[in-house]
Amino acid sequence: MLDFAQHLVTNTDLSVLHTSAINFASNLHLNLTDLHSHINMDLVAQQFKQDITGDFARGWDNFVKTGQIWALMIGIAVGYLFRSISMG
């Protein structure tokens, strides 16, 4: 798709900028065969089956099981103490 965008940029004629002389059909040189050759149909046709709530639950369980939640709470408490000392 990026190649198609670069094709459009390189094939546009911007030498005439006033609006009465711009003819988009002749300046863009765009036809359907160029468009079709640059679209990857495998990417367009992909389907995703994803369980967002299940992923979040597994992530939270891992966060708690590995003890990272304790590091978060200790970090918040220590950060609050340092903030109160330095600001107060």
C-alpha positions in Angstrom: 0.0 0.0 0.0 2.9 2.3 0.7 4.2 1.7 -2.8 0.8 2.8 -4.1 1.0 6.0 -2.1 4.5 6.7 -3.4 3.3 6.0 -6.9 0.6 8.7 -6.4 3.1 11.2 -5.0 5.6 10.7 -7.8 3.0 10.7 -10.6 1.2 13.9 -9.6 2.0 17.1 -11.5 2.1 20.0 -9.0 3.7 22.5 -11.4 0.4 24.2 -12.0 -1.2 25.2 -8.7 -4.1 27.5 -9.6 -7.5 25.7 -9.4 -8.7 26.4 -12.9 -5.9 24.4 -14.4 -6.1 21.3 -12.1 -7.5 18.3 -13.9 -7.4 15.5 -11.3 -8.1 12.7 -13.8 -5.1 13.5 -15.9 -2.7 14.6 -13.1 -3.1 11.6 -10.8 -2.7 8.9 -13.5 -4.8 6.6 -11.3 -6.4 3.6 -12.8 -8.0 0.5 -11.3 -5.2 -1.9 -12.3 -2.6 0.1 -10.3 -4.9 0.1 -7.3 -5.6 -3.6 -7.6 -1.9 -4.5 -8.0 -1.0 -2.7 -4.7 -3.7 -4.1 -2.4 -2.6 -7.2 -0.5 -5.9 -9.2 -0.3 -4.5 -11.5 2.5 -4.3 -8.5 4.8 -7.8 -7.4 4.0 -9.4 -10.8 4.5 -7.9 -11.6 7.9 -10.2 -12.4 10.7 -9.3 -12.1 14.4 -10.9 -14.1 17.2 -9.8 -12.4 20.3 -11.1 -12.6 23.9 -10.2 -9.2 25.3 -11.7 -9.8 28.8 -10.0 -13.2 29.0 -6.6 -11.6 28.0 -7.1 -8.9 30.6 -8.0 -11.5 33.3 -4.9 -13.6 32.5 -2.7 -10.5 32.6 -4.1 -9.4 35.9 -3.7 -12.9 37.4 0.0 -12.9 36.2 0.4 -9.4 37.7 -0.8 -10.6 41.1 0.9 -14.0 41.0 4.4 -12.6 40.2 4.1 -10.1 43.0 4.2 -7.0 40.8 1.1 -5.6 42.6 3.2 -5.4 45.8 5.9 -3.5 44.0 3.3 -1.1 42.6 1.8 -0.4 46.0 5.2 0.0 47.7 6.3 2.3 44.8 3.2 4.5 45.2 3.7 4.7 49.0 7.4 5.5 48.8 6.7 8.0 46.0 4.0 9.7 48.0 6.4 10.0 51.0 9.2 11.5 48.9 6.7 13.9 47.3 5.5 15.0 50.7 9.0 15.5 52.0 10.2 17.4 48.9 7.1 19.6 48.4 6.3 20.3 52.1 
